[in-house]
């Protein structure tokens, strides 16, 4: 069974517990040995394997002891790269227009006054 967002919390915990049990049995360890190796009580291992809630530190100890802790890098990456965020970053980097460079004007010439453009010009 795959873990996904549509699973209930209870179903996800049950699947994680089942996986922990399979890894423990794959090592041919008893619950008592896993508990001892992890520095936990046997009741904590039993709760975790039954899919009941255990403290996060207990889960970390179990995963470390079973050499599964590195798997959390896949489940919880350091950062997430959303495609839309990367696109927005790229668009900010891309220039939209060229800068306007003014030609050097002679010192005596004055710029014409700015106008809206909808004023009527005096007829000649």
N, C-alpha and C positions, 0 to 999 in steps of 0.2 A: 504494500500500500504506500502511496506517495503522500507526503505531507503537503497540504495546500491551504489556501485562505478560506476555502469553503467548509473545512472541517470544524467541528465544534472543538472547544478547548479540551473536553473530556476525550474525544476521539484522538486528538493530537497527542495528549499525554499518554494514552493507552498505546499508541504506535511507538512513541519514544521509549516507553517502558519495555515493550516487546523487543525493540531493537537492542536495548541495553542487555536484556536477558539473553538474546541470541549471541551477542558478543562475549558475554561472560561464559556461556556454555561452549562457545567456540574455543575458548582457552581452557576448557575443562575445569573451571573454578567453581567452587561452591559460593553461595551467597555470603557465607561467613568469611571465606578467603577474600572475596572482593571487598567486603566491608573492612577487613583488617588492613589490606593493602592500601585502601583509600583513606583510612583513619576515620571511619564512620561506624555507626552501629548497624548491626544486621537488619534491624527494623527499618532503617532508612533505605537500604538496598531493596528490601521487600516492597516498601511503599513506592519507590521509583519504578520498579519492575511491574507493579500492579497498575501503574498509570496514575498514581495519586500525586498530589503536589508535594514537592520537597523544596528545601531552600536552594537558592541559586548556587551558593558555595558548595553544597553537597553535590549538586549536579556537575559542577566544575571538577570536583575531586573524582567523581565516578568517571567522567569522560577522560580526565588525565590518566587515571589508573588503567583504563582500557585503551589508552593511546588513541583516543578519538577527539581530543580537544582541538587539534588543528582543523578538523572538519567544520568548526564554527566560522572559520574564515570564509568559507563558501556560503554558509547560511547568513552570516552577518558581515558583509564586506566593510572595510574601513570607510570607504565613501562610495557613493553611488553616482554613476555618470548617467544622467538623464539626457537622452538625445535632444530634447527641446532646449535644455539649459546650454548644451554645447553649441547648438545653432544660434541661440541668442548671444552667446559670448563671441562667436565668430562674426555675427552681424555687427556687433559693437566695434570689432577690430577693423572691419572693412570700411574704407572711406566711401562716403556717399557722394561727395563733390570735391572738385579741385578748389584750392584756395585762390582767391582773386588777388592778383598782384597789380598794384597801381603803378603806372609808368611815372617816372620822375617828372614832375611838372616844373616849368620855369618858376623861379622865385616870385616874379611879379604877378603871375596870373592867380586869380582868385577863383575858387570853385563856384559854380553857379548854385544859387539857393535851391534847396530841395523843395519839390512840390508834389502834391498828391497825384497829379496827372489828370484830374477831372476839371481843373479850373479852365475857364475860357481864356483864351489868349486874346489880347487886344488886336482888333483888326487894323490892318495897315491902310 
